[in-house]
Amino acid sequence: MNIEQEVLVILDEAMSLKGRALGFSRDTVLLGALPELDSMAVLAIISGLEARLGLTIDDDDIDGAAFATVGTLVDFAQARFSG
């Protein structure tokens, strides 16, 4: 499974970006750079990670640093997927 590709699909769906997220790189800034990334989108992204990747994410695991860039979000998901 390509975690990065899955994360891009989840981002695209959660923020209704109509395919725009599929062109994001690991360095693409998320938090503060995308007006679509609001609290409801964060919940949708977490739900998407859990549903698509089979992850269980505790509330205590979530902080803003995970949403800084595409890369930090991929790393966040990868750590939970492998762990």
C-alpha positions as CSV (number, residue, x, y, z in Angstrom):
1,M,0.0,0.0,0.0
2,N,1.3,3.5,-0.9
3,I,0.5,5.5,2.2
4,E,1.5,8.8,0.6
5,Q,-0.9,8.2,-2.3
6,E,-3.7,7.2,0.1
7,V,-3.1,10.3,2.2
8,L,-3.4,12.5,-0.9
9,V,-6.7,10.9,-1.8
10,I,-8.0,11.3,1.8
11,L,-6.9,15.0,1.8
12,D,-8.6,15.6,-1.6
13,E,-11.9,14.0,-0.5
14,A,-12.0,15.5,3.0
15,M,-11.4,19.1,1.7
16,S,-13.4,18.6,-1.6
17,L,-10.3,19.8,-3.6
18,K,-11.5,18.1,-6.9
19,G,-8.2,16.4,-7.6
20,R,-6.0,19.3,-6.6
21,A,-4.4,17.4,-3.7
22,L,-3.3,14.6,-5.9
23,G,-0.6,17.0,-7.2
24,F,0.7,17.9,-3.7
25,S,4.2,17.0,-2.7
26,R,5.6,16.1,0.7
27,D,6.6,19.7,1.1
28,T,3.1,21.1,0.5
29,V,2.1,23.2,3.5
30,L,-1.3,22.3,4.8
31,L,-2.0,24.0,8.1
32,G,-2.4,27.7,7.6
33,A,-2.0,27.5,3.8
34,L,-5.3,25.8,2.8
35,P,-8.5,27.6,3.8
36,E,-10.3,24.3,3.3
37,L,-8.4,22.8,6.2
38,D,-10.7,23.6,9.0
39,S,-11.8,21.7,12.1
40,M,-14.4,19.7,10.1
41,A,-11.8,18.8,7.5
42,V,-9.4,17.6,10.2
43,L,-12.1,15.3,11.5
44,A,-12.8,14.0,8.0
45,I,-9.0,13.4,7.4
46,I,-8.7,11.5,10.7
47,S,-11.8,9.4,9.9
48,G,-10.4,8.8,6.4
49,L,-7.1,7.6,7.7
50,E,-8.9,5.2,10.1
51,A,-11.2,3.9,7.4
52,R,-8.9,3.7,4.4
53,L,-5.7,2.6,6.2
54,G,-7.3,0.6,9.1
55,L,-5.7,2.8,11.7
56,T,-6.9,3.6,15.2
57,I,-6.0,7.1,16.2
58,D,-6.5,8.3,19.8
59,D,-7.4,11.9,20.4
60,D,-4.1,12.3,22.4
61,D,-2.1,11.3,19.3
62,I,-3.4,14.3,17.3
63,D,-1.7,17.7,17.3
64,G,-1.2,20.5,14.8
65,A,2.3,19.3,13.9
66,A,0.9,16.3,12.1
67,F,-1.0,18.7,9.8
68,A,1.9,21.0,9.0
69,T,2.7,19.5,5.6
70,V,1.7,16.6,3.5
71,G,5.0,14.9,4.6
72,T,4.3,15.3,8.3
73,L,0.8,13.9,7.8
74,V,2.2,10.9,5.8
75,D,4.8,10.3,8.5
76,F,2.0,10.5,11.1
77,A,0.0,7.9,9.2
78,Q,3.0,5.7,8.4
79,A,4.0,5.5,12.1
80,R,0.6,4.3,13.1
81,F,0.3,1.9,10.1
82,S,3.6,0.2,10.9
83,G,3.4,0.4,14.7
